[in-house]
Amino acid sequence: MAFSYLKDIIFSEDLTVRNALEQFNLTALYTDHLGFGLVTDEQGVCVGVVTDGDIRRKILTGTSLDDRIDSVMNRNFIYAGHNDTSHTVLRHFDKKVTVLPVLDDEKKPVDLYRLSDFKASSRGEHRIIRARVPVRISYSGGGTDMSYYIDHFPGAVLSSTITKYCTASVMVRPDKEIHLRSKDLGLEYVFDSIENIQFGDRLDLLKSAVKIMQPSFGFDLETHSDIDAGTGLGGSSAMTVAIIGALNQFRNEKRLDLYDIADLAYQSERLNLGISGGWQDQYSTLFGGFNWIDFRKNEVLVNPLRINREILLELKYNLMLFRFGGTHDSGKIQSKNSSSFNVSDKAKMENFAKMTSLAIEMKEALLKGKVKKFGDLLDASWQLKKLFSKASNSAVDELYSIARQEGALGGKVLGAGDAGYMLIYSSPKFHKAIRDAFAEKDARLEAFDYTESGLEVWSTAR
């Protein structure tokens, strides 16, 4: 807390010694019973300090009580900068001073530290809390993670996280206001309480994630994503997880575990905002790495896969990730899929069961190092997915047909489909031909790598 009586101990250069002593009688109680003052020039710059001891010594050598205070002040005084660390301040106190002026960059007084009540621990730096969450690639099992399916049958998804991230940064404010800023959208939103959040714009995803955490303090929240929203990599879920993960750091002993965060993220996005979708995105991005995710009627279990490093290197060497088209509204696509679901449709239920079986085969192929078989199964999984979802369209079919004609073994559109990212598996000898053919269709190859990390949270100085 700043020194409350600072203005009372600031003296002008032309103040008399007599007046300074009179002021000391009023302020010594607040300066550790030491008569102490800061002397400033006309610009407010601190040019010296004076104590009752300085005055007594000068009076003994002939100084008059009517002399100006600048004739007795100490011009070579010790002071702290307003950005000095606690350690630096302690070094100053170690020079046998008990009160320490604090000056800004222009050498103007801004505070006074007293040794009697100074606590190094109370001067911790203001920190920024950052949370980073990778996006995911889903290889097989998509659709079996929807509630309408797992209410009747167990589902499973094979997924991994890649080195494209959603990041949320939280900076505590001195007031109760909450400021939201999306660097990607160039949008900001300010509200004075959780209860007064108004929904209905492109920042609703951020607002919902903040509201569900019910923070009791003011803060600035800034978000950034390496990918566009609505491109099939689970970016909206990753961003929701990042925001919840950052705010979770302030919960101390009530901190949520990973499964709790996943459930809150699902509630925030799927239930509170009404964005249709499955459960895999929250768990895939949160836990990170290659995972086999079991979806059961009453629980979700994330099973990390121990895949040999050489197998992953070979898999990555054969895969290509293309950005194509614009973006899609995954919620609308999934809503259509939901409305067409009928548990009595025997053929469709058989296709869902086949999807789970294919996902199991793909998992086993990876664990055994059969990457070529994995590529073949990727094609089978995509062909099956098109039978019971709205993931494809004529442009998607054309691109995939081109890839197959140029030598690709398999591939799929990621996420809900229509536009976004297409994953292609091919022998490296066909990569150039596929890349060139896709370029003619404005499909851009993007670099990526696997990452074992999921939610990562850290702090840094402002």
Residue, then its C-alpha position, 0 to 999 in steps of 0.5 A: m500500500a502506498f504511503s498515505y502522507l507523502k504530500d505532507i513530507i514534500f518540501s519546496e526548496d525555499l521552505t525555511v528550516r523553521n517551517a520544516l521543523e514545524q512540519f516534522n512535529l506533525t509527520a514524524l509519527y508516520t516516518d518512524h519517529l524521524g523528522f524526514g522530508l523530501v525537497t523538490d524543485e519547481q518541476g517536482v523533481c526530488v533534489g534532496v532529503v532532509t532530516d531533523g538530524d541534518i538540521r541539528r548538525k547545521i545549526l551547530t555550525g551557524t545555520s539560522l532557522d530562517d535559512r532555506i531548507d536547500s542549504v541543509m538538505n542532503r543532495n547525495f541521498i539513497y532512494a529506490g526506483h519505482n520498478d526496483t525489485s524487493h531485493t534491491v530495496l533490501r540492499h538500500f535498507d542495508k545501508k542503515v536507512t530506515v525510510l526510503p524515498v521511491l522515485d519515478d523515472e523522472k526522479k519525482p516522488v511516488d512513494l515512501y518505504r519504511l523499514s518498520d513495515f516493509k515486507a519483501s513478500s508483499r511486493g511480488e511482481h504483477r504476473i501474467i498467467r498464460a494457458r496454451v492448448p494444442v488443437r487436435i487431429s481426429y483420425s477415426g471414431g468421430g460421431t461416436d462421441m456424440s451424446y445421442y450415440i453414447d447414450h445407447f452405445p459405447g464410442a471411441v476416438l483415436s486422436s492426437t494433438i499437433t503444434k498449433y495452439c490456442t492461448a489465453s493470457v490473464m492479467v489481474r486488474p486493480d478494479k472489478e472490471i473484466h476486459l476481453r480482447s481477441k487478437d485474432l478478431g480484433l474485438e474487445y468487450v468490457f463488463d463490470s460484473i459476471e451478471n452483466i455479461q451480454f451475449g450475441d456477438r463473436l466474443d460469446l465463446l470467451k464470455s461463456a468460458v469466463k462466466i462459467m468460472q465465476p471469477s471474483f476479481g477484475f482482469d484483462l483476458e487476451t486470446h490468440s489462436d494459430i488457426d482460424a475458427g471453424t476449420g476442423l481442428g477443435g479450435s473453439s474447444a481448445m480456446t475454451v479449455a485455455i481460458i478455463g485453464a488460465l482462470n483455474q490457476f486462481r482457484n488455489e485449493k479448489r483447483l479443478d483437475l483435467y476431467d473437471i476442466a473438460d466437463l466445464a469446457y463442454q458445458s460452456e460451449r455445448l450446453n450454455l452456448g448451444i453449439s452442437g458437437g461431441w465430447q472428443d475436442q475438450y478431452s483431446t486438446l486438454f490431455g494432449g498427445f496420442n490418445w484412445i478416448d473411450f466414451r461410455k454412457n456415464e463417463v469418459l476415459v482418456n487412455p494415452l498411447r505409448i507409440n514408438r518414436e520411430i513409428l511417429l516419425e514415419l507416420k509424420y513423414n507420410l502425412m500432409l495437412f492442407r488448408f482448403g476452402g473457407t470455414h464451416d459452422s460445425g454446430k450447424i453441421q452437427s445439429k443436422n447430424s443429430s436430427s437425422f440420428n435414429v437408433s432404430d435405423k439398423a443400417k446407420m447403427e451398423n455403420f457407427a459400429k463399423m466406425t468404432s471397429l475401424a478406430i480400433e484397427m487404426k489404434e492397433a496398426l499404430l501400436k504395431g508400427k504398421v503405418k501403411k495399413f494405417g493409411d489404408l484404414l484412414d481412407a476406409s474411415w473417411q468413406l464410412k464417415k460420409l455415409f452418416s454425416k454431412a462432412s463432404n461436398s462436391a469440392v471436398d470430393e474433388l480434392y480427395s479424388i485428386a489426392r487418390q489419383e496422384g498416389a495417396l493411400g488415404g485421408k479425410v476432412l478433419g472435424a465436421g467437414d465442408a471446409g477447413y483442413m484435409l489430412i492426406y496419407s501418401s508415400p513421400k514420392f507422391h507428395k510433390a504431385i499432390r501438393d502441386a495439384f492441390a495448389e491449383k485448387d487453392a489448397r495450401l500445405e501447412a507444416f505441423d508436428y505432433t506434441e505430447s503436451g495438452l493444457e500448459v499453464w505458466s506465469t511471467a512478469r508483466 
